[in-house]
Amino acid sequence: MSVRIGFIGCGAIANEHARALARLEGAELVAWSDVELASAERMRAAYGGRIATTDPMRVIGDDGVDVVYICTWHDSHAPLVEMAAEARRPVVLEKPIAISERDCVRIADAVERSGILLMMALKLRFYPMVERARSFIERPIISIAQVMDNHWPDDYWAARPVIGGGNVLSQGPHAMDLLVHLNRSEPVSIYADGGTYTHEGTLVDNVVATIRFANGAIASLAQGDSGTTPLVSKFSFQLADGTRTVHLHDRLRAGTFFDGTSVETLRDEEELGMLEENRAFLRALRGEIPPPTTHLDGLRATRMVLAAVEAIRTRSVQQL
């Protein structure tokens, strides 16, 4: 039996999810909503479906929709999750869960009050090369992460403070969540420095953070939009355990593994994070596995970023 999926938000990330779902058995794309009707119509023309609308409740409230993907501007996540929770509709929520503590709490309350299944779209966890790295180094001592974009235009929606939060708040949860996943431990403290380097105003757009985990491991993260380095790509994660090292690069399609004696580089032909993330969600919805990421993972990742920003403001270590 197919899972009937409706989308709220029909931009680039929705298209990535739709392309992935179109490759998977058991997914039927049936409804599309966007503030721009033309965007919803375009997705319906590309992937099929019954509904194209500007009203998200036409999708959330439709009994012919089994699950809702929320792929909208970040400031709209909380009210949309609340509407889905009220309708008892399962949700896939694009990262970040929110860009303010207030909206994080609203989402957590809605999910926990309703008991809906909500899976956070944190696709970096799902790259096959990430799982190879976790198997190769089960307990890193040090992790070094870099998630660096080329400059985001000031008029790009995600760079705008209120609706997108800027690069650090928008993209940072990806990096924070993957560091937690790779280290298999809860973060306990964070210190950071950074500021406003590539944009007007006061929004923190580049940051270097140091994270300590409960198991004693430490990690560093450089996050921002001051330029992608072609050698390693936007995403670069290095792990070391005292003997072995691994470096994930080329947008996590490649991994270079060193066992203390020899070096091996493995490579996937394509980026598979989005495909495997959606495959995992469909399995969770069918009850085959627990949801691999929940609102708690989204909360942790955003709160880590918010703590990094607070550390910059106060020049003090933040306890998590």
N, C-alpha and C positions, 0 to 999 in steps of 0.2 A: 504494500500500500504506500502510495506517495505521500510525502509531507508537503503540504501546500503552504508556500512561503510568500509573504508580503513584505515589501520594502518601504521604509520611510526614509526618504533621502535618496536621490538618484544621481549622485555625482560620481567622481572617479572611483572612490573606494567601493561604492555599491556595484559598480560595473565589474570590479575585480572579484567581488563575492559572486556575482551572477555568472561570470565566466567559469569560476570554479564549480559552482553548483550545477551548471549545465553539463559538466563532465562526470557527475556523480549520479548513480542510480538512486531512485527514490526521492528525488527533489523535483517539485513542480513549482515554477515561478508564476504566481497568479495575480499579484496586485502590486501597484506602484503608486507612491505618493511623493510629491515634491512641491516646494513653493513655486516652482516654475512648471506649469503644466506640460510645456514642451519637453522637459527632461523626462517626466513620467511617461509621456507618449513615446519618446524615443526608446526607452527601455522596454516598453511593452512591444514595440515593433521589432526589437532585436531578440527578445527572449520569450515573447508570448505573454498571455495573461488576460484576465477579464476586466481589470480595473486600472485606470490611469486617472489620478485625481490630485487636487491640491489639498485635500482634507485628510489628515492622517487618521482620523477616526473612522473614515470609510474603510480603511484597511484594518485597523486594530479591531473594530467592532464587527467585521464581516465573519459570519460563521463558516464561510468557505476558506478562511485563512487559519492555518494551524499554528503558525509561528511568525513573528515579526522581526525583521532585521532593522535596527536603528542605525542609520549611517548619515546622520545630520550634523550640522554645526554643533560644537561642543556645549554651548550654553542652552541648547534645547533638550539635552539628554534627560535631565531630571523630570520635566513635565511629561515627556513622552513615555518614559518608563512607568511613571505613576499611572498614566492612562492604560498602558498595557497590563499593569498589575491589577488595576480595577477590573479589567475585562478577563483576567486570569489567562492572559496570552503569553506563552513562552517567548523569550527575547534573546537575540544575539545583539550585543551592544558593542559598537566600535569603540576602540580606545580613543582618548582617555575616558574613563567612566564619567568624569566631570573635571572642571578646572577650578572649582572652589570647594572648600570644606563643607559649606552649607549644602551644595548640590550633591556632594558625596553622601551626606547624611540622609537627604531626601530619598536618594536611590536605594540606599541600604534599608531604610525604613519600609519603603514600598515593597521591596523584594521579600523581606523577612515577614512582613505583615500578611502578604498574599500567598507566600510559598511558591511563587512561580519559578520555573527553571529559567535562570538568566546565565548565559555564557558570555564572558568577556572575549572580545576579538583581540587577542594578543598573539598575532600570528608568528612572532619570532620563535616562540616555544616549539612550534610545530615543524620547523625545518628538519629534514632527516639528518643534516650535518650536526645540528645541535644535539640530537640524541646520540649520535656517534661520539661527540665530545664528552657528554655526560657519562657514557659508558667507559671512555678512555681515562678520564680523570673524575673519580667519584667525589673526591674532597679536595678542591683547590685550596691552596694557601693564599695565593694572590690572583685576582682577576683584573684585567685591564680592558676597559670598554671604551669604544669611540663610536658615537652616532652623530656624524657631522654632515649637514646638508650644505649645498651651495646656497647663496643668499636668497632668502624668501622675499619677494617683492612686498613693499609696504601695503599694497592694495589686495594682496592675497588674503582670503577670508581667515585662514588659520593663523596668520600673522597679526590679526587685529585683536587687541587685548580682551574685549568683552566676549566676542563670539568664538574666538579660536584659542586665545591664550598665548599665542606665540610659540616658537619652536620648542622651547624648553618644556612648557606645560603640555604641549600637544604631542611631541614625540618622546619626551623623557620617560613617560610610563612604559613604553616599549623596552627601553634599555634597563630601567629599574627592575621590571618584571623578569627579564631574561637573566639578570644577575642573580636574583633570588632563586630562579629555577636552576641555574648552573651550580649555585653554591649549596642548594638543598638546606637552607637555613634561614631563619627569620632575621631581618636587619634589626640592629639595636641602636645604632647611632649614625649620624651623618654630619659631616662638615663640608662646607663648600665655599668657593670664591667664584666671582664672576660679576656680571652686570649687563649694562646696555651698551653693546658694541656695534651692532649692525643695523639698528633701527632708531627712529626718533622716539622720544618719550622716555619713560622710566621702566618699561617692561624688561625683565631679565631675559636676554636672548642668547647668552652663552654662559656656560657654567662648567667648572671642574669640581667634582665632588669626590669625597672619600667616605666609604661606607664600611662599617664594621658589622659582622654578623655574629649571631649568638654562639656559633661554634668556633669563634676566634678568627675566622677568615676575614680578609680585608679586600676591598675592591676600589678601583678608581674609575670614574666616568667623565669623559669629555663629551659635552652635548651642546649643540648649537647650530647656527647656520653661517659660520664664518668660512666655510669652504670644504668641499669633499676632496680627500686625497685619492688620486686615481690608483695608487699602488694597492690600497686595501679596500677601497670603496666606502660607501656611506656607513656600512655596518662592519665593525671590527671588534672581535672579542678574543682575548688571550687568557689562557688559564695555565697555572703552574702549580705542581704539587710537591716540589722538592727534587723530583727526578724527571718527571715527564712534563711536557708542555704541549699545548694545542693552540692553534691560531685559526679562528673562523674568519673568513674574509670573502671578497667578491660577493657581497650582499648575502652572505651565509650559504652561498652555493658551494664554496670550497673550504676545505679544512686541511691544515698542515699539522701532522702529528709527529712528535719526537718522543721516543721511548727511552731516551738516555743514550742510545747507540745509533739508531738509524732514523731517517726522516722519510715520511710518506705523505704525499698530497693527494687527497681524494676530491672529486668534483662531481656535482650533480649537473645535468644538462640544462635544467631550468629551475627557477624558484618554485619551491613546492610548499612553502609555508601556508599560503592561503588555501590551497587545495586540501592539505592534510587537516587544517583547522576546521574546515567545513565538513570534511568526512567525519572527524571526531564529534562534531556537534550532532550530525544526523544519528550517529551511533548512540550518543547520550540521550537524544530525544526518544529513541526506540527502547531505551532502558538497558542497552548492552554494556555500557560503561557509565561511571559517574561523570558529570560534566568536568572536563579537565581544567577549566578555568571558570571561576564564579565571580560574583560581585566583590567578594573578599579580596581576590587577587587584584581586581581593578582598584579597590580602595587603597590597598597597601601601596601599589605602584604610584598612584597620584599623591598619596600622603608623603611618600619618600621625596617626590619632586617638590612639593610644597615645603617640606622641611629643609631641602637644599636652598630654596629661595629665602626662607627665614634665616638660615645660617648666614647667607650673604648679608642680609639686612642687619643682623645683630652681631655678626662676627663671633658667633659662639656655636659650639657643638650642640646639635639637636638630638634629643633622645626620642626614640621611635617606639 
